[in-house]
């Protein structure tokens, strides 16, 4: 018997209208057209990548301020 792994997927429910923490499907469609993307999934990946790059540090925190030496 072979086992297959389930692909990584996420169900996204759009909001009826845009809010501070949610987005409507019509806005995602407009973004896809504006950005020249072929689908909504590309917009979501693009937005999440930009958010991750902004919010998650690329390196470990250091020990504080630099000294003159």
N, C-alpha and C positions, 0 to 999 in steps of 0.2 A: 504494500500500500504506500502510495506517495502522498506526501503532505505539501500543500501549497500555502504560502503565506498570503494573508490578506493585504492588498495594497494600502499604503497609507492614504487615507482619505479624510476629509472633513466636510461635514454638512454645514452649510451656511444659510441661515435664514435672513433674508433681507428685511429691512424695516419698511413699513408703509411710506414713511417720510424720512428725510435725513434728520439726524439728531447729532448731538455732540459726540455720542459714542456708537452711532450706528449709521448705516447708509442704505439708500434705496437702490433697487435694481436699475432704475432709470438713470441714476447718477453714475453707476458703474458702467452702464452701456455708453453714456456720454464720454466718460473717461477713456474707455477703450477706443472709441472713435477718435478722440482728440490725440491720444498717444500713438495711434496707428497700430494698435494691437488687434489681433484677430479674435480675441475672446475675453470674456470676463475673468477667467482664471488667470490670465496673464496680468491683468490689472491687480488682482488680489495678491499674487506673488510679488509683483513690483512694489506695491504699497507696504507689504509686510517686510520685505528686504530693506526698504528705506527706513522703516521704523526700527528694525533690529540694528541697523548700522548706526542710527542716531542714539538709541537707548542703551545698547549693550557695549560695554567697554571692549576695545580691541586688545587690551593688555591688562595684566594684573595691576592693582593699585600699588603705588610705591610707598616708601616710609615717611613721606612728608616733603617739606620744602627743601630746595637745594641749598647747600652751604657754599660759602665763597670758594672753597677748594673744590 
